[in-house]
Amino acid sequence: MNGEKLGRIEGGFTRGRFDVTGRLRPGEKNALAVRVEKVAHPGSVKEKTFENPDKNGGVLGADNPTYHATIGWDWIPTIRGRDTGIWGDVYLSASGPVTIENPYVSTALPLPDITHADVSVTVTLRNHNARPVAGTLLGRFGEALIELPVSLDAGAEKTVKLDPSTHPELRLQNPKLWWPAGYGDPYLYDVELRFELAERRVSDVAYFHAGVRQFTFSEEGGALKIWINGRRFIPRGGNWGFSESMLRYRAREYDAAIRYHRDMNFTMIRNWVGQIGDDAFYDACDRYGVVVWQDFWLANPWDGPDPDVNAMFLRNVRDTVLRIRNHPSIGLYCGRNEGYPPKPLEDGMRQTLADLHPGLHYIPSSADDVVSGHGPYQAMPLKYYFAQRATPKFHSEMGRPNIPTLDSLQAMLPAEGIWPPGRLWGLHDFCGEGAQAGSSLLAHIEKSYGRADNAADWLWLAQFANYEGYRAMFEAQAKNRMGLLIWMSHAAWPSFVWQTYDYYLEPTAAYFGSKKASEPLHIQWNPVDESVEVVNYSGGNARGLTARVEILDMHGELKWQKTASLDSAEDSVATALRIQYPPGLTPVHFLRLKLMRGADTLSENFYWRGSEEGNYRAIRDLPKVKLEATTRAERQGETWQLTTELHNPSKHPALMVRLKTVREKSGDRILPALYSDNYVALMPGERRTLRVELKDADTRGERPRVVVEGFNTGEVVETQQ
């Protein structure tokens, strides 16, 4: 500052705070210079090809904590400069002689009773003066007001704790709880802490949000189980390897992406190897009720060496925990990806968490002991997931390639690189070998759906594979309900693999397959024993239900049906009935499932099934179907609500019918957009209403309209109201 050295920041995930009192020049221009030093072990560039993704990670791990993934992985290219530099906010703050540091709010419920909660507030006060100071700490938690006289010696700091034993106001009656998505409202309380000197002069103030919630954990039987506010919490969600490859995400982008996760009925995101540090990420998870599995900065041992400087690593651990611990979304800490931390780091992390964030669970490895992992990461037959990957432990990584739409492919690649698959596909992670095994997906699609000779046709076939594969990964977990995080749910750059929506925030069919399978109360087909199951993750104790299954042939004609009555308890799966296939079915036929309570549909599902297992090639013979679509668009403040009624007046099924919201004049996609459902099937004569929600800011001043596409959609008679 103005030529004087203020200090040094070491490690990619720690804050720096420097007192510039006496160094600023009032009324003059002041200069702040920051020298950024390159990482000591940048490593070499990865060379990803259509055949091979190259090796994951590398020597950059010695510099952890840093953005280790920027050396290159099978889902992200090598990033020039390794994202070294300033990635957080830089700001100047002013205070009086006493500052408020590292405030911490914790809450406790007398479970199973949730009618009252005890709130504890811990805060460090620091006196920067060379003389003693007396004042008052005032606080507000929601409507509860508290105050405490405090005296500080010259240059001293003091940590004070306020709880119901000192301030009865902090015992909340009938508190509003913070719940994960699908369990309830993720309510956030406003918290204000203020230190006042004589004559009510404010020395410092801190504002943040907190939630009233209590996680509890069990490792009984060698498997991790989690409860939230006394209810069993079953994680469903995905890994984030990175927010955006060049760290360009800000609050708006995080809001859109986390909102997508809530819309998919996801309850957890794993911050893989701690590669996301932005406060906006945690803020969005708080708002939308998405629990965070927080890793620290250790990739698996074969993807990079252990850090060179343990003390620096642990200083970053300490500062990160201090920074994020007030977020109610933080639900689990993990020491290392697919391995165990070196003992000095393991001991240091455990001690830091015990000191700074007691009550939150820690596991040393993401894939060992009480949890499992290690994939698979390639496209597998549907029955495989039910027969071999209905995991008896919370499973941290399982994935498949996920192919984007033609719109996104055209944004990703030059025209000459779109078809046939080749070098540029490999550059964007579609590699024949490696964990993603792109060659097996190509073979799977050709075997199941037939050969395609152009990108548009192949991409529609890929959406079938996207939908059925991602749905199956989640539906298979109903057997044990231990939890699944897919690899991955979010794309850090334009990619062909491991995502539910793409880099441009376009949801693929996998998004809607995941959304369907992750419903709090869900009806599904188990292809192993040909049963219809009702799965209850967080739907409460549901009574008086009716499960129904219909078998429809390729012409949409009803060939068999059956219903069954049942009740469903939370955290359970029940076999409602078994399917019997009548003789003479067409080579491909359809299963339509509904779960009802009276006249209300609680869950519905639609499957395509081959008389020969995995053979759906007959759908290629379906004719193009003329559809009718009527859309009503209504602006409500800063939001647009679009309602589209689809009608299939033909005599043939329409499959993978997709709505796409565009700007009325330019025809460009409007993203992000929330669809109530998409990639749907319409049987002959069927009508279906879908809804879309989007923000007016994303229309860029144009009126939105809905375009209808589909696998065998021909002419669409569209009416926009």
C-alpha positions, 0 to 999 in steps of 0.5 A: 500500500503506497509502497509499504508491504502489508503482508502475504497470502499463501494458499488458494483458499484463505483470506487476507485481512490487512490493517491499513490505518495510518497507511492510507493518505486521506484526500489523495490517490492511494495505490495498492499493488498485488504481486501474484506468484505462479504455482511452484509445480504447474505441470504439463499440458494434457493432450486429450484426443478422440481416443484417449483423455490423457492422465488426470491431475498431476504434480500441481497437487504438491501446491495444494491448496490450489485449483488442482483441477486446472492441470487437466482432468478427463472432464476439464482441459488444462487451464493456462495460468492454472487460474492463479490470481485474485478470485474473490472480492477485494474491498476496504472496510472501516471500523472503530477500535473494536472489530467483530471477527469470526462470528459463529451461530449453532443451533440445537433441537431436543429431538425428536421434539422440534417445538423449540430450539436453542441458539448459541452465538460465539464471537471474537472481539478484538481491540485495536487500541492501545488503551482499554475499551468498554462497550456493548455487544448487541445481537439480533437473531430473527426477532430475538434481541440480545446484548452483553456489556464487554470490556477489552484490555488494550490490544486484547481479543476476547471470545464471548458466547451467548446462549439460553443460559445467559440470554433466555431469548435465544430459546426459540419457541416454534422455530422455523427450521431449515430443511433440505429440498423435498423436506420442507422450506429452507428457512433463513434467519437474519442475524446482526451483531453490532458492537457499540461504544459510549453514546451508541457509537457503532464500532463494527457490525456483521450481517449474515443468515443462519438456519435452525437445523440439526444434523445427526449421523450414524456409522452403525453397521459400517455405513454412514446414515444422516438425519436432518431435524430428526428425519432420515436424510437421503442424499441425492445429487451430484459432484461439482468438479469446478464451477466454471473453468475460468472462475467466471461464475458469480452470484447470478450463475450460482443461483441458476445452477443451484436452482436447477439442482433443487428443481431436479429434486436433488438434496446434496452437492459434493464440492469435489476436492474443495474446488469451489470457494465462492461464498455465492455458492454456499449462499445459493445452497442455503437458499434452495435447501441443497446440502453441501458435502465439503471436501478439502484439497486432496485428490486421490493419491494417484492423481497428484502428490501430497501437498509439500507444506502441511502448515499452509494447508492446515491454515487454509483449512482453518480459515475455510471452516471459519468462513463457511461454518455459518451456512446451514447447508454445510452437512458433511466434511471429507478429507480426501477423494478416494483415499486417506489424507497423510496423518499430519493433515488428517490429525490437523483437519479433525482437530480443526473441525472439533474446535471450530465446527463441532457436531458436523461429521467428518469422513477421511475418504470419499470412497472407503469405510462408511461410504463407497464410490469408484463409479462406474463412469461409463454407460451401463445396461439398465439392469446393471444398476439395479442388480449390481449398483443398488449400493449398501452404502452412500455412494459418492460417484457414479456417472455416464456420458451425457450428450448435449442438444444440437443447439449446444453442440453448434455453440461448442464446435465449428460446423466441420467438427460436429459430424462425424465424431472425431478430434474435436469431440475428444477435446470436449471430453468424448474420448473412446477410452478412459473412464467415460468410455465414449466408444461404448456409448457409441456402440450402445446407441447403435445396438439399441437404437440403430445407426445414424448418419448425421448429427441431428438424428444421433443426438435425438437417439442420445437423448433416449440414452441420457434419459433412461441411463440417468433415471436408472442410476437413481431409481436403482438406489430405492432398494437401500436408500443410502444415497447417491451422488452422480459424477457429475451434475454440473459442467465446468466447460462445454462437454459431452460427459458427466452433467445433467445440464450443459455448460450453457445451462441447457437441461438435457434429457438426463436432467428430466430423468434425474428429476423424475427418479429423485421425486420425494414420493415416486413410482417406478419400474424395476426391470430386474423382477418386473415389479412396480415399486413405490419409493418414499424418500421424504414424502411423509407417511402417505396413505390411501395410494393407488398404483397403476400400470398400463402396457401400450403397444407401438400404436399407443393401444392399451394391451394390459393394465393393473392397479393396486392399493397401498400405503407408503411410509417415509424412507421405504420402498414397497412392491405394489404389483408385478407386471405380466406381459401379454402375448403379441406385443410389438417389438417395442412397447411402453409402460405408463405408471401412475401413483394416485391419491383419489383423483390427484396424480402424485407421480407418473413415469413412462418407459420404453421396453423392447421384447428383446432386452435393450433393443429399441430399434423399432421406434425408428419406424415411427412416422413423423407426427403432427402436433398441436401446441398452444402457449400462453405467456404471462409476465409477473413482475420480473418473471415470465410464466409460460403454459403450453398445452400439447396435443397429439391428434395423430394415430401414432405416439410422439416420443421425446417431445421437447419444449424450447423457450426462445426469444420471439425475434432472434430465435435464440434460446432463453437460458436458464429456464425451469420446465415442469417436465420435458422430453415427454411422450404423447400417445394418440389423442393425448393432451399434456400441459407443461409449464416454463418459468424464466426471468425477464432479464434473460429475455433481453427485452424480447417476448419469449415464445415456445418451440416444440421439437421431438424425436419423431415430431413433424409439423407443429401447429403452434399458437402463441397467446 
